Amino acid sequence: MERRSFLQKAIAGTTIVAFGGILWRIASDDLTRKARAETRPDGKPRLPPGQRVIERLKPMGGEAGNPSPRAFKLDVHGTVDKPFSLDFRELLALPDAKAAVADVHCVTGWSVMGAKWMGVPIAALAQRAGVKPSTKHVIFEAANGYTANVRLDEALAPNAMLVWEYDGSPLEEAHGAPVRGLVPDLYFWKSPKWLTGLRFAEQDEPGYWETRGYHNHADPWREERYG
């Protein structure tokens, strides 16, 4: 009788999980269809090809840094006239800090539409540092030696930011707490978690994933997934 009871509960649990999966897929399909019918202000389809919409960010792993705001320090350096460092309180106190809404697209095929962020535009940090005219790239520096390279014009776009909140709450450790990059017009690995520095550079420097076979540029609308 105990074995029978156990099996009945196990079957019921499996059914609930499967039913939940079906509901999730239906909801995801509805969100995907809606996004595919929309167009961005620049004329591109809102959802890049090969993407499926989900409701919230997935934790995508990586070797975590220290999530404590007290331990945070951001170095802004490289080809600049006035390099500087900020702790977490100083970053949040910048007058350019703002709320923003941006879609994000992971190279693995999922997208989150209309995500809400709080952060500061990278352009504001660049202006404060006095980026030299010879600069062509920004190298995001993150915990444990992780880097990602982005062209300067894309790093200075209005929607490219350093963020510390997602959907009204502080970033979770799995999503890069306390601060991560956000370059929403490129695949999401170009928005590094556990950020430690912004280094402006004259020469391109392919980062962690770029040197492991991923595309150096990473435009989702061109499906630049792999090099």
Backbone torsions as a table, in degrees:
resi	resn	phi	psi	omega
1	MET	NA	-39.5	179.2
2	GLU	-64.3	-42.4	178.9
3	ARG	-62.0	-43.2	-179.9
4	ARG	-62.8	-43.7	179.5
5	SER	-62.1	-42.0	179.5
6	PHE	-61.8	-45.5	-179.1
7	LEU	-63.8	-40.5	179.1
8	GLN	-62.8	-42.5	179.0
9	LYS	-66.5	-39.8	180.0
10	ALA	-63.9	-43.5	178.9
11	ILE	-63.5	-43.0	178.9
12	ALA	-61.8	-42.1	179.1
13	GLY	-63.6	-41.6	178.3
14	THR	-62.6	-39.7	179.4
15	THR	-63.5	-42.3	179.9
16	ILE	-63.9	-43.9	179.6
17	VAL	-62.2	-45.1	179.8
18	ALA	-62.9	-42.2	179.3
19	PHE	-63.4	-40.6	176.6
20	GLY	-61.9	-38.5	177.4
21	GLY	-64.6	-38.0	178.1
22	ILE	-64.6	-44.3	179.1
23	LEU	-63.1	-40.8	178.8
24	TRP	-61.3	-43.4	-178.5
25	ARG	-65.6	-39.7	178.2
26	ILE	-62.8	-45.3	179.4
27	ALA	-62.9	-42.1	179.2
28	SER	-64.3	-41.3	178.7
29	ASP	-62.1	-40.3	179.3
30	ASP	-64.1	-44.4	178.9
31	LEU	-64.1	-39.0	-179.9
32	THR	-65.4	-45.3	178.8
33	ARG	-61.0	-42.0	179.9
34	LYS	-62.6	-46.2	-178.6
35	ALA	-64.9	-36.4	-179.5
36	ARG	-67.0	-22.5	-179.4
37	ALA	-86.0	-5.6	-175.2
38	GLU	-103.0	156.1	-179.4
39	THR	-125.6	140.0	176.7
40	ARG	-75.5	162.4	177.2
41	PRO	-58.6	-26.3	179.7
42	ASP	-84.4	3.7	177.4
43	GLY	92.7	-10.6	177.7
44	LYS	-75.0	150.7	171.3
45	PRO	-61.0	142.6	-176.8
46	ARG	-62.7	-37.2	179.8
47	LEU	-101.0	119.7	177.9
48	PRO	-64.2	159.3	179.6
49	PRO	-63.2	147.1	176.6
50	GLY	78.0	10.2	-177.4
51	GLN	-108.6	151.7	177.2
52	ARG	-127.7	134.9	-174.6
53	VAL	-85.2	133.5	171.1
54	ILE	-122.2	168.9	-171.6
55	GLU	-83.7	-32.3	-176.4
56	ARG	-139.2	159.5	178.5
57	LEU	-57.9	141.8	170.9
58	LYS	-91.8	140.1	171.4
59	PRO	-72.3	123.0	-172.1
60	MET	-107.2	16.7	174.2
61	GLY	78.8	-158.0	-174.1
62	GLY	106.2	159.8	-179.8
63	GLU	-83.7	107.9	-169.4
64	ALA	-66.6	148.1	170.5
65	GLY	-93.7	-169.8	178.7
66	ASN	-77.7	117.5	-176.7
67	PRO	-81.1	-2.7	-175.4
68	SER	-75.2	126.3	175.4
69	PRO	-58.4	-30.4	-179.2
70	ARG	-65.8	-28.1	-178.2
71	ALA	-89.3	-6.3	-173.0
72	PHE	-73.8	137.4	169.7
73	LYS	-147.7	131.0	178.9
74	LEU	-110.7	124.4	175.9
75	ASP	-101.1	124.7	175.3
76	VAL	-109.9	113.3	-168.0
77	HIS	-154.9	-169.4	-178.9
78	GLY	101.7	-135.3	-177.6
79	THR	-82.9	69.3	-179.4
80	VAL	-134.5	157.4	178.5
81	ASP	-82.9	-29.2	-173.9
82	LYS	-133.9	75.9	177.8
83	PRO	-61.7	149.5	180.0
84	PHE	-153.8	167.5	176.8
85	SER	-127.8	150.7	178.9
86	LEU	-133.0	138.8	167.5
87	ASP	-89.1	-178.8	-173.0
88	PHE	-64.2	-43.7	-179.5
89	ARG	-63.4	-40.6	179.9
90	GLU	-66.0	-37.2	178.4
91	LEU	-63.4	-47.0	-179.1
92	LEU	-65.9	-25.9	-176.7
93	ALA	-85.1	-3.3	-179.4
94	LEU	-61.2	139.3	-176.7
95	PRO	-67.3	-16.9	-178.9
96	ASP	-87.6	-2.4	-179.8
97	ALA	-59.5	140.5	-175.9
98	LYS	-157.4	162.3	170.9
99	ALA	-87.9	147.9	-179.8
100	ALA	-149.4	157.5	175.9
101	VAL	-118.9	129.5	-178.7
102	ALA	-151.6	140.3	171.8
103	ASP	-79.2	150.7	174.8
104	VAL	-132.0	149.9	-173.0
105	HIS	-134.7	117.5	-179.3
106	CYS	-88.8	143.2	179.9
107	VAL	-62.4	-20.6	179.6
108	THR	-77.2	-7.0	172.5
109	GLY	115.0	-0.8	177.7
110	TRP	-104.7	152.6	176.6
111	SER	-133.3	148.2	171.2
112	VAL	-118.8	123.8	-175.1
113	MET	-100.9	140.5	175.0
114	GLY	66.2	30.7	177.7
115	ALA	-66.6	141.6	-178.4
116	LYS	-100.8	131.5	-176.0
117	TRP	-129.1	154.7	168.6
118	MET	-126.1	130.0	-178.6
119	GLY	-175.5	-160.8	-179.3
120	VAL	-130.5	136.6	178.7
121	PRO	-61.8	139.1	176.3
122	ILE	-61.3	-32.6	179.3
123	ALA	-58.7	-35.0	179.5
124	ALA	-67.0	-38.6	177.9
125	LEU	-69.3	-38.4	178.5
126	ALA	-63.1	-40.5	179.7
127	GLN	-65.3	-41.2	179.3
128	ARG	-63.9	-37.6	-177.5
129	ALA	-78.1	-19.8	-177.5
130	GLY	71.1	67.3	-177.6
131	VAL	-65.5	133.7	-178.1
132	LYS	-74.8	150.0	-177.4
133	PRO	-59.6	-23.6	-178.8
134	SER	-76.0	-8.0	-176.2
135	THR	-69.4	134.7	179.9
136	LYS	-126.5	-14.8	-173.4
137	HIS	-143.5	158.1	170.5
138	VAL	-120.1	131.0	177.2
139	ILE	-107.7	112.6	175.0
140	PHE	-76.3	126.7	178.0
141	GLU	-108.9	133.1	-175.8
142	ALA	-136.5	178.9	-175.6
143	ALA	-56.5	147.7	173.5
144	ASN	61.5	29.7	174.4
145	GLY	81.9	5.8	179.6
146	TYR	-68.8	137.2	173.1
147	THR	-137.0	158.3	172.7
148	ALA	-144.4	138.1	-176.3
149	ASN	-104.4	138.1	179.9
150	VAL	-138.0	139.6	175.3
151	ARG	-61.7	145.3	-175.5
152	LEU	-57.7	-43.6	-176.8
153	ASP	-62.7	-33.3	179.6
154	GLU	-79.1	-32.9	176.8
155	ALA	-69.9	-25.6	-179.1
156	LEU	-97.4	6.2	176.4
157	ALA	-61.6	152.6	-176.5
158	PRO	-57.2	-28.4	-177.4
159	ASN	-95.2	4.6	177.3
160	ALA	-91.0	125.0	-169.6
161	MET	-143.0	169.7	159.5
162	LEU	-106.4	128.5	-171.7
163	VAL	-124.2	150.8	178.3
164	TRP	-129.8	-2.8	175.1
165	GLU	-131.2	146.1	175.2
166	TYR	-134.0	122.6	-179.0
167	ASP	51.1	44.2	171.9
168	GLY	84.6	2.1	-179.9
169	SER	-128.4	152.7	175.2
170	PRO	-56.1	146.5	177.7
171	LEU	-53.3	137.8	172.5
172	GLU	-77.7	158.5	179.7
173	GLU	-55.7	-40.7	-178.3
174	ALA	-64.2	-20.7	-179.6
175	HIS	-105.5	13.3	171.1
176	GLY	104.2	20.0	-178.1
177	ALA	-54.4	144.5	4.4
178	PRO	-89.5	-16.6	-175.3
179	VAL	-140.3	136.7	174.5
180	ARG	-131.6	165.0	172.2
181	GLY	-80.8	161.3	175.3
182	LEU	-145.4	107.4	174.3
183	VAL	-124.2	83.1	-166.1
184	PRO	-69.7	-15.6	-180.0
185	ASP	-88.0	4.6	173.1
186	LEU	-122.4	160.9	176.3
187	TYR	-53.9	152.4	-164.0
188	PHE	-69.5	-14.8	177.0
189	TRP	-70.6	-14.9	175.6
190	LYS	-80.6	4.4	177.3
191	SER	-116.0	74.3	-168.1
192	PRO	-62.1	145.8	175.0
193	LYS	-88.3	164.3	175.4
194	TRP	51.4	53.2	-172.2
195	LEU	-67.8	142.6	176.8
196	THR	-126.3	-20.2	-177.2
197	GLY	-163.1	157.3	169.3
198	LEU	-121.2	117.8	179.6
199	ARG	-116.2	119.3	177.7
200	PHE	-86.4	139.4	-170.6
201	ALA	-143.9	150.7	175.2
202	GLU	-79.0	-37.9	-176.2
203	GLN	-104.3	147.7	175.5
204	ASP	-69.3	143.7	178.3
205	GLU	-136.6	92.2	178.6
206	PRO	-51.0	138.9	-173.7
207	GLY	-95.8	-155.8	-172.6
208	TYR	-57.1	-54.9	-176.2
209	TRP	-78.8	-30.8	179.8
210	GLU	-64.1	-33.5	178.3
211	THR	-83.0	-0.6	179.2
212	ARG	-115.0	22.6	171.5
213	GLY	105.3	-5.2	177.9
214	TYR	-84.3	158.7	-173.9
215	HIS	-64.6	143.2	-177.3
216	ASN	-72.7	-25.8	-177.1
217	HIS	-100.4	-53.2	171.2
218	ALA	78.7	46.4	175.4
219	ASP	-82.4	117.2	-178.5
220	PRO	-64.5	-31.1	-177.2
221	TRP	-75.0	-18.5	173.6
222	ARG	-101.3	3.3	-176.6
223	GLU	50.9	48.4	177.9
224	GLU	-83.2	70.5	-177.5
225	ARG	-83.4	-44.2	-172.8
226	TYR	-129.2	151.3	-178.3
227	GLY	-79.3	NA	NA
